[in-house]
Structures are given as structure tokens and as C-alpha cells.
Amino acid sequence: MAKIVFDFSELITDCLHDKAEKFTNAIKLETSCKKFVAELFRSFQFASRGELEEVLDSDHFHFVESFYIKEKISEIIGDDYLYSKRILQVPLGKEPRLYGTLQKIKHTNLYLFQTLLFDPNHLIYDEKNFAKLKNLTCLFREEDCY
């Protein structure tokens, strides 16, 4: 009976291009924006309509257990204590992932997903692909900034 409520107030909407961290939230130029946005909304619809247990049983929805990944996300968003929280990965199609914390809302059947980071290229997990990324465009700005 538990459902997920998405909160985007803490989502980093700046362009991130960090060669040291091997992370960027830019997307590939050849990505169809229409298809990309449609896939995002389908994923949100599934996650917010489905029961928490059902969502967690689906492919690639899971709590992040890896200390390496928690530490990397913590460094990117600048939160030294993030590693101690429950971080949930929400898949948004084949590669894009959303990371955030999940907390039960007291006296309800709701869980709050505090969205922190959007990873359109799934680089948190597989940073070796960072070098392969070419022809990127900033997702959160009209003009490219790198």
C-alpha cells in the first residue's frame, strides 16, 4: 500500500562536467528529446502509481549498497553525510538514472523520494564510459557551457 512521492526541490539543475569525478549530466546530441522526455514521464508514472514493494522488485530500481557509488554521489552533490542515508536509484529508461534519498512520511502510507542527482549516462556506476561520451549537449542550459 506504500507509494512514492517525488520531490525535486533539491535536484541539481546546474550543468555538471567534472573530469576528475568522471561525471557529466550532459546528454548525447543524437538523443531525441521528445523520446527522452516521454520515457522520463513513463518512468515517473510507473514509480508513483506502483506500490513501493512492486517498484523495488522491478529492474534496476534498488537501494544503493556500494560505498563507492554512495561516496561518488556524495562528492558530486557536496554532502559529506549522504553515505549514511538510504539512497535509491530510479531507472528512467535504458541508461538514465535518478538518485535520491527515500524516507517514510510519518503516519501515512507514503515515502518521500528527495531527488538529488540526475545521471543521464549511467556514469555513477560505470565511469569507464566517460571517455566514450562525445557530442554532448547541456541538459539544463540552452547553450552548452563546456
N, C-alpha and C positions, 0 to 999 in steps of 0.2 A: 504493500500500500504506500510505501515511501516514494516520493517524487523528487526530482531535482529542479531547483530554481537557479537560473543563471544570472550572475551579477557581473557586469562588465566595467564597473567603475574603477577598478584597479588595473585593467588591461593596459599594457604598454602599447601606446599608439604612435610612438616615435619610430623612426627608421633605425633599425639596429644592423650595423655592419661591422662586426668585430672579428678581425683576422686572428687575433690572439685566442679568442674563445672558439674560433671556427664556427661562427653562427651568423646568420642573417635572416631577417624576416621579409626580405625582398622575394618577389615571385618571378618565375621564368616569363620572359616576354611572350613566348608562344602559348602561355596558358590562356585559355578562353575565359575571360572574366565572367561572362554570362553563365557558363557551365560551373565555374568555380563558386560563384555566389549561390547558385541553385543547390549545389552539393552541400554547402555550408548550412543552408536553411533546412534541407532534408535531414541532415545530421542533428541539428538542434531540435527539430520536430520530434525525431525519434527519441532523443535523450530526455526531452521534457515531458513527453507523453508516457514513456515507458516507466515501469516500476524500477526502482533502483537496482533490485536484485537481477531483474531481466536485463537491464542496461549493462551491468557489470559482467554478465555472462556472455555478452556479445564480443565479437572480435575486436581486439586492440583497446577496448575500454578496460582500464585497470589502474590500481593504485601503483605509484612508482615506488619500487622497493630498492632500486640501485642507489647506493650512496653517491656514486659518481654522477649520475644524472641529477639527483637532488642538489648536489653541490654546484653543478654547472648552471642549473636554473637559478639557484640562489645567487651566484655571481652575476649572471646576466641581469637579473631584476634588482640586485643590490639589497638583498635581505639576508643578513647573516644567520638568522634563526629559522629560515624556511625549511632546512633539512629536518627539523624536528616536527614538522606538520605533516598531515596526510595530504599528499599531492596526488591528484587524479589526472590521468591522461585521457582526453576525449578525442577520438579519431574523427576527422572531418573529411572523409574520402580516403583515397589511396595513401597519400603522403601527409597532408596537413594534420597537425595535432594542436590541441588546445591544452594548456596545463594550468592547473589552479588548485586551490585548497577546497576541501569538502568538509562541511560542518553541519551537524544536525541542528535544526532550528527547534529550540525548546518548546515543548507542549504542542507539537504539530507532527504531521507525517511528512514533513518537507526537509530536504537537505539543500543548503546553500552552496553553490559552486562559485567561489570567488575566482574569476578568471584573471590570470596573471600574465600569461605569455602565449602568443600565437606562433607556432613553428610550421610555416607552410611547406618546408622542405624536409621535415623529419630529421633535422640535424642534431637535435639533442641526443638522440640515440646513436646515430651513425655519422660522426663528424668527418669520416674519410671522404664522404660525398661532397664536402665543402669545396674542395679543389675542382670538382667536376662542374660546379654551377657556373654557367656562362649566360650572357644576355639576360641579366636580371633587371627588374624594374621595381622601384619602391612601391610598396603596397599602401602606405599611409600618407603619401605625398603625391601631388600632381606631377611634380618634376623630380627626376632622380637626384639623389643627394650624395652619391658616392663616386 
